């Protein structure tokens, strides 16, 4: 029991952060609006969780312009992908312990 | 995506609460010390998460005496088992979305 708890990543305890990581793990990049619609959360809520994941360097941001309008796209980093995969593995262990 | 996020239970976001529920789902009852050793957490940390789960009525408490010493044992409630199973199902969906 101790092991799978330890292997769960505190950075991914929030549902919204889990959702952001899951979305970015299967999409090369997503912009703020796409993430927001995907997860059905408020701007403020999404922004604070994005900030937390950026601080951990689990996601990165690309700022460009499309038709002179700013376009901010997020992507999962290499270490973010690794950390998320480890978290998923720990969740799988938890689930198996229940079967 | 929206669905599995919504189906994740906010009460189980914390690793410690997940651990308490997982432990009580597979053991009829556990006392405070057993849970503490199982999860390798401090008294204060465990107590606060137990309190939160009791408030949700996901776990219950039985207070008895063994050799005149108080013995407090925790168990999962019927609605706790249901809520935890739904949470596990939502986690399974999240994991499947990553494969």
Backbone of each chain as ProteinMPNN parsed JSONL, in Angstrom:
{"seq_chain_A": "XXXXXXXXXXXXXXXXXXXXXXXXXXXXXXXXXXXXXXXXXXXXXXXXXXXXXXXXXXXXXXXXXXXXXXXXXXXXXXXXXXXXXXXXXXXXXXXXXXX", "coords_chain_A": {"N_chain_A": [[0.841, -1.197, 0.0], [1.865, 1.242, 0.859], [3.701, 1.838, -1.148], [2.235, 2.497, -3.551], [0.925, 4.802, -2.855], [3.032, 6.52, -2.356], [4.024, 6.681, -4.911], [2.144, 8.096, -6.264], [1.735, 11.248, -7.709], [1.95, 14.307, -6.158], [1.536, 16.67, -7.515], [-0.392, 16.062, -9.33], [-2.759, 15.697, -8.004], [-5.075, 17.197, -8.179], [-8.175, 17.183, -9.963], [-8.452, 18.803, -12.223], [-5.814, 19.269, -12.995], [-5.017, 16.67, -13.606], [-6.658, 16.304, -15.799], [-5.678, 18.264, -17.585], [-3.088, 17.266, -18.046], [-3.711, 14.762, -19.136], [-5.021, 15.535, -21.463], [-3.004, 16.937, -22.811], [-1.176, 14.956, -23.126], [-2.11, 13.413, -25.163], [-2.507, 15.128, -27.251], [-0.594, 17.086, -29.451], [-0.253, 19.924, -29.139], [-2.264, 22.307, -27.381], [-4.463, 25.09, -27.247], [-5.384, 27.712, -24.895], [-8.159, 28.12, -24.915], [-9.128, 25.752, -26.072], [-8.349, 23.861, -24.149], [-9.851, 24.792, -22.032], [-12.476, 24.396, -22.931], [-12.439, 21.675, -23.29], [-12.139, 20.765, -20.661], [-14.101, 22.033, -19.304], [-13.953, 24.199, -17.394], [-13.479, 27.218, -15.409], [-11.857, 30.282, -16.557], [-10.073, 31.335, -14.614], [-9.65, 29.206, -12.856], [-8.53, 27.263, -14.584], [-6.248, 28.677, -15.412], [-4.773, 28.909, -13.025], [-4.113, 26.267, -12.47], [-2.663, 25.572, -14.741], [-0.497, 27.237, -14.396], [0.659, 26.133, -12.112], [1.469, 23.634, -13.1], [3.247, 24.448, -15.053], [5.196, 25.551, -13.446], [6.233, 23.292, -12.277], [7.486, 22.4, -14.426], [6.238, 20.571, -16.051], [4.532, 21.101, -18.076], [4.782, 23.135, -21.036], [4.9, 26.347, -22.702], [4.021, 27.886, -25.771], [4.268, 30.89, -27.366], [2.794, 32.542, -29.973], [1.891, 34.397, -32.972], [-1.142, 34.57, -34.71], [-2.525, 35.694, -37.614], [-1.89, 38.264, -36.688], [-2.915, 38.129, -34.145], [-2.403, 37.25, -30.73], [-1.43, 33.911, -29.947], [-1.537, 31.355, -27.735], [-0.101, 28.388, -26.972], [-0.132, 25.254, -25.364], [1.996, 22.58, -24.288], [3.027, 19.223, -23.467], [5.874, 18.534, -21.494], [8.991, 16.699, -21.77], [9.761, 15.698, -19.275], [7.368, 16.021, -18.007], [5.743, 14.199, -19.33], [6.941, 11.832, -18.563], [6.589, 11.938, -15.752], [3.819, 11.929, -15.633], [3.198, 9.478, -16.764], [4.288, 7.791, -14.836], [2.605, 8.401, -12.733], [0.16, 7.474, -13.739], [0.76, 4.755, -13.872], [0.985, 4.227, -11.132], [-1.649, 4.708, -10.378], [-2.868, 2.637, -11.751], [-1.882, 0.473, -10.306], [-3.128, 0.93, -7.854], [-5.776, 0.53, -8.63], [-5.697, -2.143, -9.395], [-5.238, -3.294, -6.91], [-7.705, -3.301, -5.882], [-9.215, -5.184, -7.123]], "CA_chain_A": [[0.0, 0.0, 0.0], [2.734, 2.403, 0.999], [4.352, 2.149, -2.417], [1.458, 3.181, -4.577], [0.656, 6.157, -2.38], [4.254, 7.298, -2.58], [4.233, 6.851, -6.35], [1.179, 9.071, -6.791], [2.395, 12.545, -7.757], [1.129, 15.345, -5.517], [1.211, 17.7, -8.518], [-1.544, 15.622, -10.135], [-3.887, 15.346, -7.138], [-6.291, 17.892, -8.626], [-8.845, 16.659, -11.16], [-8.189, 19.665, -13.371], [-4.439, 19.015, -13.457], [-5.065, 15.357, -14.268], [-7.292, 16.523, -17.095], [-4.741, 19.004, -18.445], [-2.005, 16.349, -18.442], [-4.275, 13.725, -20.006], [-5.312, 16.164, -22.755], [-1.754, 17.287, -23.5], [-0.435, 13.718, -23.42], [-2.608, 12.816, -26.409], [-2.53, 16.163, -28.286], [0.725, 17.726, -29.501], [-0.414, 21.209, -28.452], [-3.644, 22.803, -27.249], [-4.472, 26.454, -26.732], [-6.118, 27.912, -23.646], [-9.599, 27.946, -25.152], [-9.395, 24.33, -26.298], [-8.24, 23.197, -22.835], [-10.973, 25.251, -21.212], [-13.691, 23.714, -23.398], [-12.191, 20.261, -23.029], [-12.255, 20.433, -19.239], [-15.279, 22.717, -18.774], [-13.581, 24.918, -16.17], [-13.401, 28.677, -15.595], [-10.542, 30.815, -16.931], [-9.21, 31.481, -13.436], [-9.335, 27.863, -12.374], [-7.592, 26.65, -15.53], [-4.985, 29.429, -15.397], [-3.986, 28.616, -11.819], [-3.564, 24.906, -12.57], [-1.626, 25.626, -15.785], [0.664, 27.88, -13.775], [1.276, 25.153, -11.205], [2.128, 22.595, -13.912], [4.398, 25.101, -15.688], [6.208, 25.717, -12.391], [6.859, 21.969, -12.124], [8.066, 22.114, -15.744], [5.548, 19.415, -16.643], [4.01, 21.591, -19.355], [5.461, 24.325, -21.538], [4.018, 27.236, -23.435], [4.52, 28.501, -27.011], [3.475, 32.08, -27.693], [2.998, 32.984, -31.354], [0.809, 35.243, -33.479], [-1.873, 34.094, -35.883], [-3.236, 36.885, -38.121], [-1.537, 39.364, -35.751], [-3.494, 37.934, -32.811], [-1.57, 36.34, -29.944], [-1.932, 32.539, -29.787], [-0.745, 30.693, -26.705], [-0.358, 26.949, -27.03], [0.548, 24.485, -24.316], [2.431, 21.226, -24.667], [3.592, 18.456, -22.354], [7.33, 18.43, -21.609], [9.504, 15.336, -21.667], [9.666, 15.263, -17.868], [5.945, 15.964, -17.694], [5.236, 12.94, -19.869], [7.489, 10.774, -17.698], [5.93, 12.029, -14.444], [2.411, 11.551, -15.792], [3.172, 8.023, -16.982], [4.527, 7.167, -13.528], [1.373, 8.595, -11.961], [-0.828, 6.546, -14.311], [1.161, 3.416, -13.428], [0.627, 4.121, -9.713], [-3.116, 4.591, -10.327], [-3.197, 1.276, -12.199], [-1.598, -0.418, -9.161], [-4.211, 1.141, -6.884], [-6.986, -0.107, -9.153], [-5.495, -3.603, -9.325], [-5.338, -3.711, -5.502], [-9.134, -3.306, -5.544], [-9.938, -6.211, -7.894]], "C_chain_A": [[0.88, 1.252, 0.0], [3.29, 2.837, -0.364], [3.476, 2.931, -3.379], [1.068, 4.591, -4.152], [1.868, 7.044, -2.657], [4.455, 7.599, -4.063], [3.207, 7.778, -6.994], [1.796, 10.463, -6.652], [1.472, 13.636, -7.192], [0.697, 16.429, -6.516], [-0.026, 17.345, -9.333], [-2.751, 15.257, -9.269], [-5.184, 15.991, -7.629], [-6.847, 17.277, -9.909], [-8.5, 17.47, -12.397], [-6.777, 19.425, -13.917], [-4.33, 17.666, -14.146], [-5.607, 15.516, -15.679], [-6.38, 17.244, -18.073], [-3.661, 18.05, -18.966], [-2.523, 15.299, -19.419], [-4.529, 14.291, -21.403], [-4.022, 16.441, -23.527], [-0.911, 16.047, -23.818], [-0.87, 13.129, -24.756], [-2.801, 13.842, -27.539], [-1.169, 16.872, -28.282], [0.717, 19.066, -28.779], [-1.902, 21.528, -28.382], [-3.569, 24.245, -26.774], [-5.405, 26.552, -25.515], [-7.609, 27.606, -23.825], [-9.966, 26.472, -25.338], [-9.354, 23.564, -24.972], [-9.456, 23.524, -21.974], [-12.268, 24.518, -21.601], [-13.633, 22.218, -23.113], [-12.564, 19.905, -21.583], [-13.473, 21.088, -18.579], [-14.997, 23.38, -17.425], [-13.532, 26.418, -16.466], [-11.981, 29.082, -15.998], [-9.586, 30.817, -15.738], [-8.733, 30.152, -12.906], [-8.293, 27.206, -13.279], [-6.234, 27.342, -15.46], [-4.13, 29.06, -14.189], [-3.371, 27.218, -11.888], [-2.491, 24.815, -13.651], [-0.335, 26.181, -15.184], [1.422, 26.886, -12.88], [2.046, 24.089, -11.995], [3.333, 23.165, -14.672], [5.549, 25.229, -14.685], [6.968, 24.401, -12.163], [7.634, 21.576, -13.389], [7.514, 20.822, -16.357], [4.856, 19.817, -17.948], [4.773, 22.856, -19.733], [4.48, 25.135, -22.367], [4.741, 27.808, -24.661], [3.657, 29.698, -27.337], [3.811, 32.539, -29.109], [1.881, 33.96, -31.73], [0.165, 34.566, -34.683], [-2.745, 35.252, -36.356], [-3.084, 38.067, -37.159], [-2.185, 39.227, -34.375], [-2.618, 36.961, -32.021], [-2.229, 34.968, -29.813], [-0.992, 31.79, -28.855], [-1.089, 29.216, -26.697], [0.489, 26.227, -25.992], [0.923, 23.106, -24.844], [2.992, 20.534, -23.43], [5.104, 18.373, -22.571], [7.74, 16.965, -21.482], [9.367, 14.839, -20.222], [8.205, 15.203, -17.402], [5.343, 14.639, -18.135], [5.674, 11.774, -18.983], [6.741, 10.754, -16.351], [4.476, 11.555, -14.537], [2.288, 10.04, -16.003], [3.394, 7.269, -15.66], [3.274, 7.257, -12.647], [0.291, 7.612, -12.419], [-0.521, 5.109, -13.867], [0.776, 3.193, -11.959], [-0.892, 3.98, -9.548], [-3.55, 3.187, -10.748], [-2.964, 0.266, -11.068], [-2.708, -0.314, -8.125], [-5.467, 0.391, -7.337], [-6.867, -1.628, -9.053], [-5.653, -4.114, -7.895], [-6.794, -3.852, -5.071], [-9.901, -4.438, -6.216], [-9.85, -7.571, -7.201]], "O_chain_A": [[0.655, 2.19, -0.765], [3.343, 4.024, -0.686], [3.922, 3.92, -3.962], [0.9, 5.473, -4.994], [1.735, 8.172, -3.132], [4.992, 8.646, -4.424], [3.38, 8.199, -8.138], [2.318, 10.81, -5.592], [0.365, 13.851, -7.686], [-0.371, 17.025, -6.376], [-0.639, 18.215, -9.952], [-3.667, 14.582, -9.74], [-6.26, 15.404, -7.51], [-6.101, 16.903, -10.813], [-8.283, 16.92, -13.476], [-6.566, 19.382, -15.129], [-3.633, 17.53, -15.151], [-5.082, 14.938, -16.63], [-6.312, 16.885, -19.248], [-3.357, 18.027, -20.158], [-1.862, 14.981, -20.408], [-4.287, 13.618, -22.405], [-3.948, 16.212, -24.734], [-0.037, 16.092, -24.683], [-0.097, 12.429, -25.41], [-3.206, 13.483, -28.644], [-0.654, 17.216, -27.218], [1.56, 19.324, -27.92], [-2.691, 21.078, -29.212], [-2.695, 24.587, -25.978], [-6.109, 25.603, -25.168], [-8.227, 26.931, -23.002], [-10.985, 26.006, -24.828], [-10.214, 22.725, -24.705], [-10.009, 22.664, -21.288], [-13.04, 24.084, -20.746], [-14.627, 21.59, -22.749], [-13.21, 18.89, -21.32], [-13.836, 20.753, -17.452], [-15.708, 23.152, -16.446], [-13.544, 26.833, -17.624], [-11.029, 28.326, -15.805], [-8.446, 30.365, -15.837], [-7.566, 29.987, -12.552], [-7.298, 26.662, -12.8], [-5.194, 26.682, -15.449], [-2.913, 28.913, -14.304], [-2.251, 27.003, -11.426], [-1.521, 24.071, -13.504], [0.758, 25.672, -15.428], [2.651, 26.818, -12.897], [3.143, 23.692, -11.604], [4.315, 22.461, -14.908], [6.716, 25.041, -15.03], [8.169, 24.396, -11.896], [8.337, 20.566, -13.418], [8.208, 20.095, -17.067], [4.622, 18.978, -18.818], [5.331, 23.548, -18.881], [3.384, 24.678, -22.691], [5.917, 28.165, -24.593], [2.454, 29.558, -27.56], [4.954, 32.88, -29.409], [1.035, 34.301, -30.903], [0.855, 34.055, -35.564], [-3.597, 35.74, -35.614], [-4.05, 38.771, -36.865], [-2.028, 40.106, -33.528], [-2.144, 35.966, -32.569], [-3.437, 34.871, -29.594], [0.191, 31.615, -29.148], [-2.232, 28.837, -26.443], [1.658, 26.547, -25.776], [0.261, 22.548, -25.719], [3.383, 21.19, -22.465], [5.562, 18.167, -23.695], [6.93, 16.108, -21.129], [8.92, 13.719, -19.976], [7.86, 14.426, -16.512], [4.544, 14.033, -17.421], [4.899, 10.863, -18.692], [6.32, 9.699, -15.877], [3.971, 10.874, -13.644], [1.374, 9.406, -15.474], [2.763, 6.242, -15.406], [2.935, 6.323, -11.92], [-0.399, 7.002, -11.603], [-1.427, 4.347, -13.532], [0.304, 2.119, -11.586], [-1.364, 3.233, -8.691], [-4.481, 2.618, -10.177], [-3.742, -0.671, -10.892], [-3.171, -1.319, -7.586], [-6.127, -0.285, -6.548], [-7.817, -2.312, -8.672], [-6.139, -5.224, -7.679], [-7.088, -4.442, -4.032], [-11.081, -4.646, -5.935], [-10.397, -8.555, -7.7]]}, "seq_chain_B": "XXXXXXXXXXXXXXXXXXXXXXXXXXXXXXXXXXXXXXXXXXXXXXXXXXXXXXXXXXXXXXXXXXXXXXXXXXXXXXXXXXXXXXXXXXXXXXXXXXX", "coords_chain_B": {"N_chain_B": [[-13.672, 13.732, -22.688], [-14.537, 15.646, -20.849], [-16.405, 14.164, -19.402], [-14.981, 12.178, -17.833], [-13.524, 13.733, -16.078], [-15.517, 15.042, -14.658], [-16.59, 12.848, -13.396], [-14.679, 12.121, -11.604], [-14.146, 12.113, -8.149], [-14.123, 14.839, -6.037], [-13.62, 14.573, -3.334], [-11.809, 12.571, -3.174], [-9.425, 13.456, -4.17], [-7.029, 13.845, -2.83], [-4.001, 12.071, -2.175], [-3.733, 10.7, 0.246], [-6.357, 10.339, 1.095], [-7.309, 8.732, -0.972], [-5.771, 6.516, -0.417], [-6.704, 5.781, 2.151], [-9.347, 5.076, 1.544], [-8.897, 2.998, -0.291], [-7.637, 1.151, 1.35], [-9.612, 0.638, 3.271], [-11.55, -0.388, 1.668], [-10.771, -2.925, 1.13], [-10.361, -4.119, 3.538], [-12.224, -5.184, 6.317], [-12.408, -3.677, 8.76], [-10.202, -1.174, 10.097], [-7.844, -0.006, 12.482], [-6.713, 3.196, 13.813], [-3.92, 3.19, 14.083], [-3.12, 1.096, 12.402], [-3.937, 2.073, 9.901], [-2.319, 4.296, 9.774], [0.256, 3.196, 9.709], [0.053, 1.728, 7.401], [-0.203, 3.722, 5.464], [1.85, 5.389, 5.971], [1.896, 8.034, 7.128], [1.666, 11.134, 9.034], [0.181, 11.481, 12.347], [-1.487, 13.79, 12.537], [-1.969, 14.49, 9.875], [-3.242, 12.16, 8.896], [-5.473, 12.127, 10.618], [-6.856, 14.469, 9.863], [-7.634, 13.889, 7.264], [-9.204, 11.613, 7.652], [-11.269, 12.748, 9.106], [-12.411, 14.415, 7.157], [-13.379, 12.498, 5.346], [-15.171, 11.169, 6.979], [-17.005, 13.191, 7.376], [-18.138, 13.374, 4.866], [-19.508, 11.106, 5.02], [-18.411, 8.79, 4.011], [-16.746, 7.088, 5.287], [-16.989, 5.29, 8.391], [-16.966, 5.149, 12.008], [-16.112, 2.97, 14.676], [-16.218, 2.819, 18.078], [-14.748, 1.098, 20.63], [-13.82, -0.888, 23.548], [-10.826, -2.532, 24.318], [-9.477, -4.732, 26.517], [-9.936, -2.791, 28.455], [-8.86, -0.595, 27.237], [-9.323, 2.14, 25.003], [-10.461, 1.483, 21.707], [-10.443, 2.383, 18.453], [-12.011, 1.887, 15.494], [-12.107, 2.015, 11.969], [-14.338, 1.969, 9.188], [-15.523, 1.344, 5.824], [-18.341, 2.992, 4.473], [-21.579, 2.126, 3.045], [-22.31, 3.994, 1.1], [-19.855, 5.153, 0.77], [-18.372, 3.101, -0.372], [-19.687, 2.851, -2.794], [-19.24, 5.417, -3.91], [-16.462, 5.361, -4.074], [-16.012, 3.26, -5.825], [-17.135, 4.356, -8.13], [-15.356, 6.426, -8.54], [-13.001, 5.001, -9.043], [-13.748, 3.756, -11.419], [-13.905, 6.034, -13.061], [-11.223, 6.768, -13.031], [-10.169, 4.578, -14.359], [-11.222, 5.029, -16.905], [-9.868, 7.361, -17.578], [-7.26, 6.338, -17.693], [-7.516, 4.523, -19.79], [-7.947, 6.312, -21.868], [-5.452, 7.102, -22.395], [-4.099, 5.106, -23.616]], "CA_chain_B": [[-12.76, 14.23, -21.635], [-15.346, 16.306, -19.83], [-17.074, 13.182, -18.568], [-14.204, 11.499, -16.79], [-13.157, 14.723, -15.064], [-16.702, 15.242, -13.82], [-16.845, 11.641, -12.612], [-13.686, 12.006, -10.524], [-14.728, 12.662, -6.932], [-13.219, 15.804, -5.394], [-13.283, 14.095, -1.983], [-10.712, 11.592, -3.26], [-8.284, 14.022, -4.895], [-5.801, 13.67, -2.048], [-3.396, 10.733, -2.159], [-3.98, 10.046, 1.532], [-7.76, 9.895, 1.111], [-7.365, 7.579, -1.879], [-5.161, 5.399, 0.314], [-7.621, 5.37, 3.225], [-10.489, 4.397, 0.918], [-8.416, 1.74, -0.871], [-7.351, 0.236, 2.462], [-10.865, 0.239, 3.925], [-12.363, -1.141, 0.712], [-10.352, -4.331, 1.097], [-10.306, -4.614, 4.918], [-13.511, -4.882, 6.969], [-12.15, -2.518, 9.617], [-8.793, -0.917, 10.437], [-7.744, 1.043, 13.5], [-5.929, 4.37, 13.425], [-2.497, 2.83, 13.971], [-2.937, 0.277, 11.2], [-4.031, 2.981, 8.755], [-1.14, 5.17, 9.804], [1.419, 2.42, 9.246], [-0.257, 1.37, 6.022], [-0.055, 4.867, 4.559], [3.087, 6.094, 6.316], [1.616, 9.468, 7.28], [1.665, 11.593, 10.425], [-1.113, 11.435, 13.041], [-2.296, 14.957, 12.211], [-2.346, 14.381, 8.466], [-4.247, 11.098, 8.784], [-6.689, 12.53, 11.347], [-7.617, 15.474, 9.111], [-8.265, 13.25, 6.094], [-10.267, 10.746, 8.176], [-12.366, 13.643, 9.464], [-13.055, 14.85, 5.911], [-14.121, 11.362, 4.78], [-16.303, 10.935, 7.889], [-17.97, 14.269, 7.111], [-18.832, 12.973, 3.625], [-20.15, 9.817, 5.339], [-17.808, 7.739, 3.201], [-16.238, 6.111, 6.258], [-17.603, 5.372, 9.709], [-16.054, 4.817, 13.099], [-16.61, 2.149, 15.779], [-15.371, 2.994, 19.262], [-14.954, 0.045, 21.634], [-12.708, -1.035, 24.479], [-10.156, -3.833, 24.352], [-8.715, -4.731, 27.777], [-10.215, -1.483, 29.07], [-8.251, 0.504, 26.465], [-10.172, 2.507, 23.871], [-10.039, 1.019, 20.387], [-11.235, 3.074, 17.438], [-11.836, 1.222, 14.205], [-12.784, 2.673, 10.848], [-14.858, 1.083, 8.141], [-16.087, 2.051, 4.684], [-19.808, 2.917, 4.489], [-22.149, 1.665, 1.786], [-22.198, 5.07, 0.102], [-18.422, 5.336, 0.527], [-17.96, 2.047, -1.307], [-20.264, 3.216, -4.094], [-18.522, 6.6, -4.417], [-15.088, 4.979, -4.397], [-16.075, 2.452, -7.051], [-17.363, 5.278, -9.248], [-14.086, 7.142, -8.738], [-12.078, 4.036, -9.67], [-14.208, 3.612, -12.811], [-13.495, 7.25, -13.776], [-9.767, 6.679, -13.208], [-9.94, 3.581, -15.416], [-11.507, 5.692, -18.185], [-8.738, 8.261, -17.824], [-6.11, 5.514, -18.087], [-7.788, 3.978, -21.129], [-7.822, 7.4, -22.849], [-4.015, 7.328, -22.602], [-3.482, 3.929, -24.262]], "C_chain_B": [[-13.585, 14.793, -20.477], [-15.923, 15.285, -18.846], [-16.207, 12.596, -17.469], [-13.722, 12.472, -15.718], [-14.322, 14.919, -14.092], [-16.935, 14.044, -12.908], [-15.786, 11.396, -11.527], [-14.227, 12.756, -9.308], [-13.733, 13.59, -6.222], [-12.767, 15.327, -4.006], [-12.093, 13.131, -1.998], [-9.501, 12.146, -4.006], [-6.972, 13.785, -4.154], [-5.323, 12.222, -2.057], [-3.742, 9.973, -0.88], [-5.42, 9.528, 1.601], [-7.97, 8.704, 0.181], [-6.863, 6.339, -1.148], [-6.067, 4.866, 1.414], [-8.767, 4.553, 2.625], [-10.073, 3.039, 0.364], [-8.184, 0.705, 0.221], [-8.647, -0.278, 3.092], [-11.789, -0.524, 2.974], [-12.005, -2.624, 0.727], [-10.136, -4.927, 2.496], [-11.619, -4.231, 5.605], [-13.402, -3.658, 7.874], [-10.641, -2.393, 9.822], [-8.777, 0.126, 11.537], [-6.777, 2.131, 13.031], [-4.466, 4.003, 13.172], [-2.227, 2.026, 12.703], [-2.97, 1.154, 9.945], [-2.778, 3.838, 8.639], [0.095, 4.443, 9.263], [1.272, 2.05, 7.774], [0.145, 2.498, 5.076], [1.207, 5.674, 4.821], [2.894, 7.614, 6.352], [1.642, 9.835, 8.767], [0.259, 11.479, 11.02], [-2.03, 12.565, 12.568], [-2.842, 14.902, 10.782], [-3.46, 13.339, 8.293], [-5.563, 11.531, 9.431], [-7.519, 13.512, 10.529], [-8.304, 14.85, 7.896], [-9.384, 12.29, 6.523], [-11.511, 11.595, 8.474], [-13.15, 14.068, 8.215], [-13.897, 13.723, 5.319], [-15.318, 10.986, 5.655], [-17.416, 11.949, 7.615], [-18.794, 13.963, 5.86], [-19.659, 11.703, 3.828], [-19.68, 8.695, 4.419], [-17.129, 6.687, 4.086], [-16.94, 6.336, 7.599], [-16.611, 4.922, 10.765], [-16.785, 3.997, 14.159], [-15.685, 2.32, 16.967], [-15.711, 1.931, 20.285], [-13.786, 0.06, 22.62], [-12.134, -2.439, 24.35], [-9.241, -3.805, 25.567], [-8.77, -3.356, 28.444], [-9.542, -0.305, 28.355], [-9.159, 0.846, 25.284], [-9.59, 2.007, 22.552], [-10.996, 1.595, 19.339], [-10.966, 2.435, 16.091], [-12.688, 1.895, 13.138], [-13.258, 1.637, 9.84], [-15.412, 1.932, 7.007], [-17.614, 1.913, 4.766], [-20.297, 2.433, 3.116], [-22.002, 2.755, 0.71], [-20.728, 5.402, -0.209], [-17.914, 4.338, -0.497], [-18.447, 2.391, -2.717], [-19.475, 4.382, -4.715], [-17.101, 6.232, -4.848], [-15.049, 4.147, -5.677], [-16.299, 3.338, -8.283], [-16.079, 6.059, -9.592], [-13.076, 6.246, -9.465], [-12.451, 3.85, -11.143], [-13.788, 4.824, -13.645], [-11.986, 7.253, -14.014], [-9.425, 5.685, -14.32], [-10.173, 4.195, -16.799], [-10.357, 6.616, -18.564], [-7.54, 7.459, -18.344], [-6.305, 4.974, -19.503], [-7.613, 5.048, -22.205], [-6.364, 7.659, -23.211], [-3.345, 6.19, -23.378], [-3.618, 3.993, -25.778]], "O_chain_B": [[-13.368, 14.47, -19.309], [-15.932, 15.5, -17.634], [-16.626, 12.519, -16.314], [-13.533, 12.076, -14.568], [-14.139, 14.956, -12.875], [-17.416, 14.195, -11.785], [-15.978, 10.562, -10.642], [-14.703, 13.885, -9.422], [-12.636, 13.169, -5.855], [-11.663, 15.644, -3.564], [-11.453, 12.903, -0.971], [-8.638, 11.378, -4.431], [-5.933, 13.553, -4.772], [-6.113, 11.283, -1.962], [-4.007, 8.772, -0.908], [-5.674, 8.43, 2.095], [-8.716, 7.779, 0.504], [-7.448, 5.261, -1.246], [-6.189, 3.655, 1.596], [-9.114, 3.484, 3.128], [-10.788, 2.05, 0.52], [-8.494, -0.473, 0.046], [-8.772, -1.461, 3.406], [-12.701, -1.223, 3.416], [-12.826, -3.474, 0.383], [-9.772, -6.096, 2.626], [-12.073, -3.092, 5.491], [-14.195, -2.722, 7.771], [-9.904, -3.375, 9.732], [-9.599, 1.043, 11.536], [-6.118, 2.001, 11.999], [-3.858, 4.437, 12.193], [-1.229, 2.248, 12.016], [-2.144, 1.002, 9.045], [-2.256, 4.069, 7.548], [0.868, 4.991, 8.476], [2.238, 2.06, 7.012], [0.751, 2.265, 4.03], [1.594, 6.525, 4.021], [3.62, 8.368, 5.704], [1.64, 8.964, 9.638], [-0.728, 11.391, 10.29], [-3.195, 12.336, 12.241], [-4.003, 15.219, 10.522], [-4.474, 13.592, 7.642], [-6.637, 11.329, 8.864], [-8.745, 13.411, 10.498], [-9.418, 15.233, 7.54], [-10.397, 12.171, 5.833], [-12.637, 11.22, 8.146], [-14.381, 14.081, 8.214], [-15.006, 13.963, 4.842], [-16.349, 10.542, 5.15], [-18.601, 11.614, 7.622], [-19.989, 14.253, 5.801], [-20.404, 11.278, 2.944], [-20.435, 7.78, 4.091], [-16.961, 5.538, 3.678], [-17.418, 7.432, 7.892], [-15.55, 4.383, 10.452], [-17.931, 4.288, 14.499], [-14.499, 2.003, 16.882], [-16.845, 1.868, 20.76], [-12.891, 0.901, 22.538], [-12.878, -3.417, 24.282], [-8.34, -2.971, 25.655], [-7.762, -2.842, 28.93], [-9.638, 0.838, 28.803], [-9.703, -0.049, 24.638], [-8.386, 2.097, 22.315], [-12.196, 1.32, 19.352], [-9.836, 2.438, 15.603], [-13.829, 2.288, 13.378], [-12.654, 0.578, 9.672], [-15.733, 3.104, 7.203], [-18.122, 0.84, 5.091], [-19.526, 2.344, 2.161], [-21.623, 2.478, -0.427], [-20.402, 5.868, -1.301], [-17.126, 4.68, -1.379], [-17.716, 2.242, -3.696], [-19.095, 4.337, -5.885], [-16.6, 6.729, -5.857], [-14.157, 4.314, -6.509], [-15.722, 3.097, -9.344], [-15.771, 6.31, -10.757], [-12.387, 6.688, -10.386], [-11.577, 3.793, -12.008], [-13.367, 4.676, -14.792], [-11.52, 7.687, -15.068], [-8.515, 5.914, -15.117], [-9.429, 3.925, -17.742], [-9.927, 6.653, -19.717], [-6.89, 7.853, -19.312], [-5.376, 4.971, -20.311], [-7.185, 4.747, -23.319], [-6.066, 8.338, -24.193], [-2.177, 6.288, -23.753], [-3.158, 3.09, -26.477]]}, "name": "protein", "num_of_chains": 2, "seq": "XXXXXXXXXXXXXXXXXXXXXXXXXXXXXXXXXXXXXXXXXXXXXXXXXXXXXXXXXXXXXXXXXXXXXXXXXXXXXXXXXXXXXXXXXXXXXXXXXXXXXXXXXXXXXXXXXXXXXXXXXXXXXXXXXXXXXXXXXXXXXXXXXXXXXXXXXXXXXXXXXXXXXXXXXXXXXXXXXXXXXXXXXXXXXXXXXXXXXX"}
